[in-house]
Amino acid sequence: MATFFEQLAARNPWWTGRPFESGRERKKYLDTIRRYLKTGEIIVLSGVRRSGKTTLLYQTIRLLLTEKKVPAKNILFVNCDDPEIAERKNALIEAVDTYRREIAVTGTIWVVFDEVQSVEGWERQVKSLYDKKACRILLSGSSSCLLDTQVGTLLSGRYFTVTVFPLDFPEYLRFQGIRVPEDAATLAAQKYEITTHLRRYLYEGGFPVVVLQQDERTKQDYLRAYYDSIVYRDIVRTNDVRNQKALTGLLQYLFTNIATPYSYRRIREMLGTDIDTVRDYIHFASLARILFEVQAFAYSLQAQARQNKKIYCIDNGLRNAVSFRFSDDEGKLAENLVFLELLRSGHIPYYWKGNREVDFVIKTTGNSLVALNVCYTDKVPDREFESLREFRDAFGKTVKSMVILTQDYEADEGGITCIPLWKWLLHNREDLLR
């Protein structure tokens, strides 16, 4: 049986100069990590399972080796999901102590803990290592564990979080071997190719391993396996959910009805359970980063609370693999993509309900408002314009801009900008939301 150090060495091939796979580079995240590496604080990669956190840790290790010129033996990677690691008492501290004892290193050491939530008491162990200034620390973990109150208390002010999502559309294109055009002429020339890929992206989503598969059945198998793993490990097991039948029914209902207002009362009646259980299960799903509740926009919290919420999901492919659908739902899928892009950009999306409805309302840094509708067609109905005008009438000069995202229709009609979704996803997001 391998010793503890031998188990660690097997996960650290760079110690002996062996090659290791670090996947396709995700530049946006690495740029943020580079910036945080200068601070000396703990760097935390958080996000839904299978979104690429482990790969980013390996890419960061390669960055340390090649750009920072960190000696190979000064980097320790620990796979906390390994039962041999997770079941040890004080596993993180023991791993660092064993590494220091077996490998005589000088200078700063870098410790990388992957899926750290698998180790009981990991928060105090990480704090102890940080407080002793024994090493520089990077870690990854599920969002549910990293949002725990105890973590915030123990590590407050000591870490920066990088939230990792499945691939956005520019990343998706790069994974397909397509370079995102920078100039308008090239963009126009590649329009057909780009929109063809957008249609695929709408349905298969952006989990990296899924995107790289060629066989459609294999894609679906991966997505269902991801879903089962997330539900069991990050919802059922983490929160000790007893009524798994009610949880399964709730999740399937919400995945099927993304972008649609719903009420706790209606779901309670459908499942035959109580409102507190419904609220708890939705909260657990949000901590696992697979579902997100969106509040109605209002300046009054009471007015906000009286209105129904809407639900969106982390990935269209995951949704399509597990939901119960009778149609292609292109409109809902396009709206879900827009929600995810708003979230990736650091915004908190709301929706607004008057006589008509606005899909998304965003507060800008200057406290002005952006109203945005998603109408994935080229024949934009009057109601899409009317809802935005109604919103402008209600909020006046605080409304900075109004946008309709279409399939391929582009125009400016009475202060309302219509832009194709594919263009917005590639280049125009922040210009319209600042």
N, C-alpha and C positions, 0 to 999 in steps of 0.2 A: 504494500500500500504506500502511495506517495506521501512524503512528509508535507507539512503545511507550506514550507518554503518551496518545495517542488511544485505544489499546486499553484503558488503565486508565480513562479518562474514560467510556467506553461502559458500564462496570460500576458507575459511581458517579453515578446520575441525580440524587441529592440535591444535588450540587454546583451544578446549574443550576435547582433547584427543580422538576424533573420528578417526577411521581408514580412510586412503585414499589410492587410487590405484596409484602406481608409475610405473607400467609396468615392462617389462623385461629390466634388466640392460644392458646398452651399455657402456662397460668398457672403450673402447678407448676414448670416449668423456668425460666420468667422470674423467679419469686420467688427461686430459688436464684442465678440470674445477677445479679439486683439486689444480693444480699448480697455476692457475690464482687467486684462492681464497686467496692466500698468498700475493698478490700484493697490494690489496686495490683499484684497478681500477675497472671500470665498466666491467662486463662480458656480451658479446653480443652473443646470439645464432642466427645465420643467416642461411637461406636456403629456399629451395622450400617449399611451403605449404604441410602439412601432412607428412613431413619427420621425425617427432618425436621430434620437438623442445619443445612442451609443456610437453611431457612425461619426457624429460631430465630436464626441470625445476623442475618438481615434484621429480625426482630422486635427484636433487641437494638439494632440501628442506629436503629430508630424510637424505641425507649426513650431512647437517648442524645439524639436530636434533640428529643423532646417533654418528657421528664421531667428530664433532666440539662442541657438547654439547651445542648448542645454545638453550636458552629457547624457547618453542613453541610460546609464545606470542610475541617474538621478530622478528617473520617472518611474513611479509605481502605479500600476493599474490593478484595481481590485474589483472583480465581478461579484457584487453582493448578492446577486440572484442565485449563485452557486450554493446548494444546500450545505456543502462543506464549510463555506464561509458563514452563511446566514445563521447556522445553528450554534456557532461558537459564542461563548460569553465574551463581551467586549471585543468582538471580532475586528473592528476597525483599528483599535489601538494595538491589538495583538499582531495584526498584519504589518503595521508600521514598525513595531518593535522587532518582529522577526526579520523584516527586510533590512533594517538598520544593523541587526546583529550579523546577518549573513553576508551583506554587501557593505563594505567599508566605503562610504561616499563622503566627499567633502563638498562644501557649498550648499546652496539651496536645493532641497528635494521637492518634487512635485508629486502629490498624491491624488489619484483619480479614482473616485468611488462611483461605480455604475449601479443604478437601481438601488440606491442606498436605503430605501425604505424597507427592504427585505431584512435588514439587521435590526433586531430589537434594541432600543435605546440608542440609536445612531445619533440622535440630536446632541446628547450630552458628550458622546465620544468625539464628534466633530468639533464641538465647542472647546473641549479639553485640548485637542490638537492645535486648534487655532490660537487659544489663549497662551499656550506654551511657545508659540512662534516656531513650532517644530518643523513646519512644512507649509508649502502653498497648497491650497485645496481646490479641486474641481469636483463636482458631483452631479449626478443626474438622479431624477426620481419622478414618480408619478405626482401629478398636481395635488391629488387628494392628501397625500402625506405632507407635502411641502406647504400647504395652506393651513395646517393645524396650528391652533393657538399657541401650543407649547413651543413649536418651532419659531414662531414670531417672537416669543418672549426670550428664548435662549440665544437665538442668533440675530436678533434685531440689530440693524446697523452694521452687520458683519458680512453681508452677502449681497451680490447682485444676481438677479434672475434673468435668464434668457428663456423666453417662452418659445418652444419649438412646435411648429404646426406641420401637418402634411404639406406637400409641395404646393406653392402658389403657381399661377399659370406660367409666368416666365421660367420658373424652375422646371415645370412640367415640360415645356418646350425644349429646354436644354437637355433634360433627360432623354428626349426623343432625338437628340442630335441636331436641333434647330437653334441657330443663333438668333437672339431677339434683335430685330432691326432697330437701328437708332434713328435713321433718317426717314422722312415721309415717303420718298420715292421707293426705297427698298421695302418699306412697310406695305405700300400699296401693291407692289409686285408680288409680295408673298401673302397677300390677303387670303386667297383661297386655301392655301396650305395651312395658314394659321387658324382660320375659322373651322376647317375640318378637324384639326386637333382640339379646338375648343369644344366641339360637340362631343368628342370622346372624353375629354376632361370633365365635362358636365356630368357624365354618367359613371365614369370609373374612379373619379376622385384623384387624390394625390399621395396616398401612402407610397413611399419610395419603392419598396420591394414589389408591390402590386403593379406599379407603373412599368417596371422593367420586365414583367412577364409578357410572353407572347401569346400564350394560350388563354382564351377567355374563361374556360372552366377553372383553370388554376387561379386566375385572378379572383374569381368568386369564392373559391375554397379558402384562399388567404383571408379575404375580407370576413367571411363567416368565422374563421378561426380567431381573427383579431377581436371580433365582437364578443365571442364566447369568453375569451381570455380577459378582456376588459371588464365584462359584467361580473364574472366570477371573482377575479383577483382584486379589482379596484372598487367594486360595489358590494357584492355579496359577502366576501370574506372580510374585507376591511371594516364594514359596518355591521357585520353579524346580522344580515337580513334573513328573517325567518320565512316570510311569506314570498317565496320566490315566484310562485305562480302569478301573484298580483304584480310583482316587479316586472316580470316578462311581459305581461299584458300591457302595463303602463308604457314600457319602453317601445314596444311595437306600435302602439297607438301614436305616441309622440313622433317616432321616426316617420311614420306614414303621413302625419299631418304637420310636417314642418311648414313654417311661414303662415300658419293659420292661428288666429286667436283661439284660446281655450280657457276654461275655468276649472278650478279645483273641484267645484261642486259637481260639474258634469262628469269629470273623470271618476270622482268618488262613486257616483251612482252607477257608472259603467262597470267599475271593478268590484263594487259591493264592499268597499272598505271605508275608512274614515279619512277626513281631510288631512289630519296630521300625518298619516301614513303617506298620502299622495305627495304632500309637501316635502316630507323627508326623502322619499325616493327620487324626486326630481332634483333635490339638493345633492344627493349622493351622485347622481348622474352628472351634474354640473361640476362637482369636485373631481370626477374622473375625466372631465373634459370631453365628454362625448355629446352632451346636450347643453344648450345655453338658453336661459330665459331672457326675453326682451320686454322691458316695461313700456307702458304707454307714456308718451312725453307730456309733462305738465309741470308748471312751476310749483304747484302745491302737491306735497307728498300724499295728502288725503285724496285728492282728485286722481292721482296716479294709482293709488292702491285700489280705488273703486273699479278700475277698468281691467279687462282680461289681459293676460299676457300672451306673447307669441313664443314659439320655440324654434330653434335652429340647431343644426347638428355639425359635428366637427369635420365631416367628410361626406361628399355626395356618394362616393362608391360604397362606403359603409352603410349609408342610409338605404341605398338601392338593394344591397345584398340582404337586408333583414326586414325591410318594410313590406307592407301588404298593399300592392298597387294594382290599379286597373288600367292606368295610362302612363305615358312617358313622363308626365309632370315636368316638362321642360321649364315652364314658368317658375315653378317652385324651386327647381334646381338652380336656375339662374339667380333667383333671389337669395338662396342659401350661399352661393358663391360670393355674392356681394357682401352679405353679412360677414363672412369669414375674412374678406379683404379689409373691411372696416376694422375688424377685431385685430388683425395682423398689424394694422397701421397705428394701433394704440388708441382707437376711438371706442367710446361706449355708445353703441347704437340704441336708439329708441324708435318706436313707431308712434304715429299720431292718428287719432280718430276724431273726426268732426262729423259732418254729414257724409263726407267721404273719408278715405283713408290714405295716409302717406306711409310708404313702406319703411323709410328710415329717416330719422332726424338726428343730426350730429351737432354737438356744441363745439365750436372752434376755440382756439386758445384765447381769442379776443371776446369770448362770450356771445358771438353772433351765431346764427343757426344756418345749417345747410339742410335742405329738404330734398330727398332723393327717392324716386320711384323706379321700379324695375319692370319693364314691359318688353319681354323678349319676343318682339315681333317688329315688322317694319310698317305696319298700319297701326299707329298709336291712337287708341280711342280717346275721345274728348275727355272722358272721366279722369284720365291720367293728368291732363293739364288742369282740369277743374279742381282736383284735390290739392294740387300745389298752389293754385291761386287762392283757394280757401284758407290754406295754411298761412300764406303771405298776408291775407286780410286779417287773420287772427293775431299775428305776431309782428306785423308792421316792419319797421326799419331794422329790427334785429335779424331778419331773414337776409342773409348775405347772398345766397345763390340757391337756385332750384335746378335739379338735374333729372332727366329721364334716361335710363340706360336701355338701349334697344338692341335688336338683332343686328341691323346694319344701317338704320336710318340716322342721318346726321343733319342737324339744323339748329337754329336759334330762333325760337318763336316767343316773342313778347317777354324776353328775359328768362325764358326756360331753355336750358341747353339740352339738346338731345344728342347723345353720343353712343356709338356702338359699344356693346359690352366688351368685345375683344380689344378695342383700342384703350378703353378705360383700364382694363386689367393689366395692359402692358405699360402704359405711360402716363395716364392722366389722373390717377387717383388723387394724389396730394394737391395738384393744382386746383382741383375743384373742391377740395375740402379744407383748405387753409382758412 
